[in-house]
Amino acid sequence: MGARFDRVLAVYTNAVLALRGRVAWAHDWVNDPTLTPVFQTLPGASFIVNGALPVKDSALVSAGGELRIANGVALRGLGAGHQRDRRCRRASITPPRTRVAFEA
């Protein structure tokens, strides 16, 4: 479950600033991450796959902006972080990324 927000602002007569934000929450009901695949053509040939136990609740937050200037130049930046259950006391934040794009 989540929400996404966009806002476009005219900065100059030939430049547009777009601001974006996203918030999401996820809940997982998996209690046993074990899987036993069986091959139908080979009776008795099976194996067990053990997976990592997923976090029950997690949240995602991201924010970014894009400045589009005339002549096809765009500057973009994005920052994101996630928070898992209460045992994880700090959010993992990706470093801000900046990209310059030239479009024809």
Residue frames as a rotation matrix with the C-alpha (Angstrom) as fourth column:
MET 1
0.596 0.803 0.000 0.00
0.803 -0.596 0.000 0.00
0.000 0.000 -1.000 0.00
GLY 2
-0.420 -0.814 -0.402 1.41
0.762 -0.557 0.330 3.39
-0.492 -0.168 0.854 -0.83
ALA 3
0.772 0.601 -0.206 1.07
0.415 -0.723 -0.552 6.81
-0.481 0.341 -0.808 -2.36
ARG 4
-0.329 -0.828 0.454 2.92
0.930 -0.203 0.305 8.77
-0.161 0.523 0.837 -5.00
PHE 5
0.599 0.480 -0.641 2.96
0.423 -0.869 -0.256 12.56
-0.680 -0.118 -0.724 -5.29
ASP 6
-0.317 -0.651 0.690 4.05
0.948 -0.219 0.229 14.73
0.002 0.727 0.687 -8.22
ARG 7
0.607 0.438 -0.663 4.16
0.416 -0.886 -0.204 18.51
-0.677 -0.152 -0.720 -8.48
VAL 8
-0.091 -0.591 0.801 5.29
0.989 -0.145 0.005 20.48
0.114 0.793 0.598 -11.52
LEU 9
0.492 0.158 -0.856 6.32
0.440 -0.894 0.088 24.13
-0.751 -0.420 -0.510 -11.11
ALA 10
0.636 -0.301 0.710 7.26
0.607 -0.374 -0.702 26.69
0.476 0.877 -0.055 -13.74
VAL 11
0.209 -0.663 -0.719 10.54
0.830 -0.269 0.489 28.17
-0.518 -0.699 0.494 -12.49
TYR 12
-0.605 -0.385 -0.697 11.43
-0.100 -0.832 0.546 30.39
-0.790 0.400 0.465 -15.44
THR 13
0.265 0.713 -0.649 9.81
-0.792 -0.223 -0.568 31.01
-0.550 0.665 0.505 -18.81
ASN 14
0.335 -0.202 -0.920 11.93
-0.748 0.536 -0.391 28.19
0.573 0.819 0.028 -20.28
ALA 15
-0.765 -0.603 -0.227 12.45
-0.320 0.661 -0.678 25.90
0.559 -0.446 -0.699 -17.23
VAL 16
0.423 0.906 0.002 10.20
-0.563 0.261 0.784 23.47
0.710 -0.333 0.620 -15.36
LEU 17
-0.708 -0.588 0.391 10.83
-0.661 0.356 -0.661 21.92
0.249 -0.726 -0.640 -11.94
ALA 18
0.319 0.778 -0.541 9.15
-0.404 0.628 0.665 18.57
0.857 0.007 0.515 -11.19
LEU 19
-0.535 -0.402 0.743 9.10
-0.839 0.152 -0.522 17.36
0.097 -0.903 -0.418 -7.56
ARG 20
0.173 0.549 -0.818 8.27
-0.379 0.803 0.460 13.72
0.909 0.230 0.347 -6.79
GLY 21
-0.514 -0.291 0.807 7.65
-0.858 0.173 -0.484 11.82
0.001 -0.941 -0.338 -3.57
ARG 22
0.084 0.515 -0.853 6.67
-0.366 0.812 0.454 8.25
0.927 0.274 0.257 -2.73
VAL 23
-0.479 -0.111 0.871 5.66
-0.870 0.188 -0.455 6.52
-0.113 -0.976 -0.187 0.50
ALA 24
0.129 0.519 -0.845 4.83
-0.532 0.755 0.383 2.81
0.837 0.400 0.374 0.76
TRP 25
-0.209 -0.111 0.972 4.16
-0.920 0.359 -0.157 0.17
-0.331 -0.927 -0.177 3.43
ALA 26
-0.020 0.160 -0.987 4.33
-0.590 0.795 0.141 -3.61
0.807 0.585 0.079 3.00
HIS 27
0.047 0.087 0.995 3.31
-0.905 0.425 0.005 -6.49
-0.422 -0.901 0.099 5.26
ASP 28
-0.336 -0.242 -0.910 4.37
-0.679 0.732 0.056 -10.10
0.653 0.636 -0.410 4.62
TRP 29
0.496 0.643 0.583 2.46
-0.868 0.400 0.296 -13.10
-0.043 -0.653 0.756 5.99
VAL 30
0.379 -0.407 -0.831 5.11
-0.248 0.820 -0.515 -15.73
0.892 0.402 0.210 5.16
ASN 31
0.737 -0.099 0.669 5.90
-0.663 0.090 0.743 -17.81
-0.134 -0.991 0.000 8.26
ASP 32
0.358 -0.589 0.724 7.96
0.116 0.798 0.592 -20.61
-0.927 -0.128 0.354 6.69
PRO 33
0.376 -0.241 -0.895 10.29
-0.823 -0.530 -0.203 -19.75
-0.426 0.813 -0.398 3.78
THR 34
-0.574 -0.577 0.581 10.98
-0.291 0.807 0.514 -23.46
-0.765 0.126 -0.631 3.05
LEU 35
0.348 0.625 -0.699 10.03
-0.903 0.025 -0.428 -24.83
-0.250 0.780 0.573 -0.38
THR 36
-0.324 -0.402 0.856 10.06
-0.162 0.915 0.369 -28.48
-0.932 -0.020 -0.362 -1.54
PRO 37
0.037 0.322 -0.946 9.98
-0.980 -0.172 -0.097 -28.75
-0.194 0.931 0.310 -5.34
VAL 38
-0.048 0.037 0.998 9.04
-0.040 0.998 -0.039 -32.13
-0.998 -0.042 -0.046 -6.86
PHE 39
-0.667 -0.195 -0.719 9.71
-0.719 -0.081 0.690 -33.29
-0.193 0.977 -0.087 -10.42
GLN 40
0.336 0.913 0.231 6.65
-0.765 0.408 -0.499 -35.07
-0.550 -0.009 0.835 -11.81
THR 41
0.667 -0.096 -0.739 8.64
-0.581 0.554 -0.596 -37.07
0.467 0.827 0.313 -14.36
LEU 42
-0.375 -0.813 -0.446 11.16
-0.138 0.524 -0.840 -38.30
0.917 -0.254 -0.308 -11.73
PRO 43
0.722 0.692 0.010 9.23
-0.130 0.121 0.984 -39.80
0.680 -0.711 0.177 -8.79
GLY 44
0.772 -0.376 -0.512 11.13
0.632 0.377 0.677 -39.50
-0.062 -0.846 0.529 -5.54
ALA 45
-0.324 -0.897 0.302 13.50
0.901 -0.389 -0.190 -36.83
0.288 0.210 0.934 -6.86
SER 46
0.749 0.531 0.397 12.96
0.357 -0.828 0.433 -33.77
0.558 -0.183 -0.809 -4.71
PHE 47
-0.451 -0.862 -0.232 15.03
0.743 -0.220 -0.632 -31.34
0.494 -0.457 0.740 -2.70
ILE 48
0.517 0.589 -0.621 14.44
0.845 -0.469 0.259 -28.63
-0.138 -0.658 -0.740 -0.11
VAL 49
-0.254 -0.521 0.815 15.12
0.536 -0.777 -0.330 -24.94
0.805 0.353 0.476 -0.62
ASN 50
0.193 0.237 -0.952 15.49
0.952 -0.279 0.124 -22.81
-0.236 -0.931 -0.280 2.51
GLY 51
0.089 -0.094 0.992 14.98
0.525 -0.841 -0.127 -19.09
0.846 0.532 -0.025 2.06
ALA 52
-0.918 -0.395 -0.040 15.54
0.271 -0.550 -0.790 -16.15
0.290 -0.735 0.612 4.34
LEU 53
-0.122 0.893 -0.433 12.66
0.976 0.029 -0.215 -15.21
-0.179 -0.449 -0.875 6.59
PRO 54
-0.293 0.029 0.956 11.23
0.526 -0.830 0.186 -11.93
0.798 0.557 0.228 5.26
VAL 55
-0.993 -0.027 -0.115 10.61
0.107 -0.624 -0.774 -8.94
-0.051 -0.781 0.623 7.47
LYS 56
-0.332 0.943 -0.029 6.96
0.883 0.299 -0.362 -8.67
-0.333 -0.146 -0.932 8.55
ASP 57
0.786 0.599 -0.155 6.57
0.530 -0.781 -0.329 -4.89
-0.318 0.177 -0.931 8.12
SER 58
-0.407 -0.913 0.021 8.63
0.806 -0.349 0.478 -2.47
-0.430 0.212 0.878 6.07
ALA 59
0.698 0.570 -0.433 8.31
0.337 -0.796 -0.503 1.10
-0.631 0.205 -0.748 4.83
LEU 60
-0.244 -0.725 0.644 9.81
0.961 -0.094 0.260 2.87
-0.128 0.682 0.720 1.83
VAL 61
0.668 0.359 -0.652 10.24
0.298 -0.932 -0.209 6.62
-0.682 -0.054 -0.729 1.38
SER 62
-0.317 -0.790 0.524 11.74
0.908 -0.094 0.408 8.39
-0.273 0.606 0.747 -1.62
ALA 63
0.665 0.434 -0.608 11.91
0.245 -0.896 -0.371 11.97
-0.705 0.098 -0.702 -2.84
GLY 64
-0.332 -0.796 0.506 13.37
0.814 0.029 0.581 13.50
-0.477 0.604 0.638 -5.96
GLY 65
0.448 0.430 -0.784 13.36
-0.024 -0.871 -0.491 16.42
-0.894 0.239 -0.380 -8.31
GLU 66
-0.127 -0.439 0.890 13.99
0.932 0.253 0.258 17.16
-0.339 0.862 0.377 -11.96
LEU 67
0.161 0.085 -0.983 14.82
-0.082 -0.992 -0.099 20.53
-0.984 0.097 -0.153 -13.49
ARG 68
0.099 -0.045 0.994 14.15
0.933 0.351 -0.077 20.67
-0.346 0.935 0.077 -17.24
ILE 69
-0.117 -0.251 -0.961 15.69
-0.072 -0.963 0.260 23.61
-0.990 0.100 0.095 -19.05
ALA 70
0.848 0.361 -0.388 15.16
-0.369 -0.123 -0.921 24.61
-0.380 0.924 0.029 -22.66
ASN 71
0.098 -0.792 -0.603 17.58
-0.964 0.074 -0.254 23.06
0.246 0.606 -0.757 -25.16
GLY 72
0.611 0.268 -0.745 16.79
-0.267 0.956 0.124 19.58
0.745 0.123 0.656 -23.78
VAL 73
-0.576 -0.816 -0.041 18.94
-0.179 0.176 -0.968 19.74
0.797 -0.551 -0.248 -20.62
ALA 74
0.633 0.773 0.039 17.59
-0.256 0.161 0.953 18.02
0.731 -0.613 0.300 -17.50
LEU 75
-0.617 -0.740 0.266 19.09
-0.498 0.106 -0.861 17.78
0.609 -0.664 -0.434 -13.99
ARG 76
0.484 0.801 -0.352 17.71
-0.255 0.514 0.819 14.99
0.837 -0.307 0.453 -11.80
GLY 77
-0.668 -0.641 0.379 18.25
-0.580 0.129 -0.804 14.03
0.466 -0.757 -0.458 -8.18
LEU 78
0.414 0.797 -0.441 16.81
-0.295 0.575 0.763 11.18
0.861 -0.185 0.473 -6.06
GLY 79
-0.697 -0.538 0.474 17.05
-0.644 0.181 -0.743 10.11
0.314 -0.823 -0.473 -2.44
ALA 80
0.321 0.808 -0.494 15.47
-0.426 0.590 0.686 6.98
0.846 -0.010 0.534 -0.98
GLY 81
-0.715 -0.508 0.481 15.36
-0.663 0.274 -0.696 5.10
0.222 -0.817 -0.533 2.30
HIS 82
0.135 0.775 -0.618 13.64
-0.202 0.632 0.748 2.15
0.970 0.024 0.242 3.89
GLN 83
-0.452 -0.155 0.879 12.80
-0.886 -0.032 -0.462 1.15
0.100 -0.987 -0.122 7.43
ARG 84
-0.400 0.301 -0.865 12.21
0.013 0.946 0.323 -2.42
0.916 0.118 -0.383 8.45
ASP 85
0.516 0.713 -0.476 10.63
0.478 0.222 0.850 -3.58
0.711 -0.665 -0.226 11.69
ARG 86
0.922 -0.029 0.387 11.50
-0.289 -0.718 0.634 -2.05
0.259 -0.696 -0.670 15.07
ARG 87
0.699 -0.713 0.053 14.65
0.486 0.528 0.696 -4.15
-0.525 -0.461 0.716 15.46
CYS 88
-0.106 -0.702 0.704 16.29
0.961 -0.255 -0.109 -2.12
0.256 0.665 0.702 12.69
ARG 89
0.271 0.245 -0.931 16.89
0.740 -0.672 0.039 1.20
-0.616 -0.699 -0.363 14.42
ARG 90
-0.329 -0.416 -0.847 18.32
-0.202 -0.846 0.494 3.07
-0.922 0.334 0.194 11.46
ALA 91
0.790 0.613 0.014 17.05
-0.052 0.091 -0.995 3.64
-0.611 0.785 0.104 7.98
SER 92
-0.208 -0.827 0.523 19.18
0.656 0.279 0.701 2.69
-0.725 0.489 0.485 5.03
ILE 93
0.668 0.416 -0.617 19.46
-0.067 -0.792 -0.606 5.73
-0.741 0.446 -0.502 2.78
THR 94
0.389 -0.522 0.759 20.88
0.914 0.322 -0.247 5.59
-0.115 0.790 0.603 -0.69
PRO 95
-0.480 -0.595 -0.645 23.29
0.466 -0.796 0.387 8.40
-0.743 -0.115 0.659 -1.53
PRO 96
0.457 0.679 -0.575 21.73
-0.131 -0.588 -0.798 11.15
-0.880 0.440 -0.180 -3.65
ARG 97
-0.243 -0.468 0.850 22.16
0.807 0.388 0.444 10.60
-0.538 0.794 0.283 -7.37
THR 98
0.248 0.265 -0.932 22.47
-0.286 -0.899 -0.331 13.43
-0.926 0.349 -0.148 -9.83
ARG 99
-0.199 -0.249 0.948 22.21
0.779 0.547 0.307 12.87
-0.595 0.799 0.085 -13.55
VAL 100
-0.212 0.099 -0.972 22.55
-0.461 -0.887 0.011 15.33
-0.861 0.451 0.234 -16.38
ALA 101
-0.108 0.268 0.957 20.68
0.699 0.705 -0.119 14.35
-0.707 0.657 -0.264 -19.55
PHE 102
-0.602 -0.072 -0.795 20.81
-0.467 -0.776 0.424 15.98
-0.647 0.627 0.434 -22.97
GLU 103
-0.055 0.668 0.742 17.86
0.558 0.637 -0.532 15.29
-0.828 0.385 -0.408 -25.22
ALA 104
-0.952 -0.304 0.034 17.55
0.177 -0.455 0.873 16.18
-0.250 0.837 0.487 -28.86
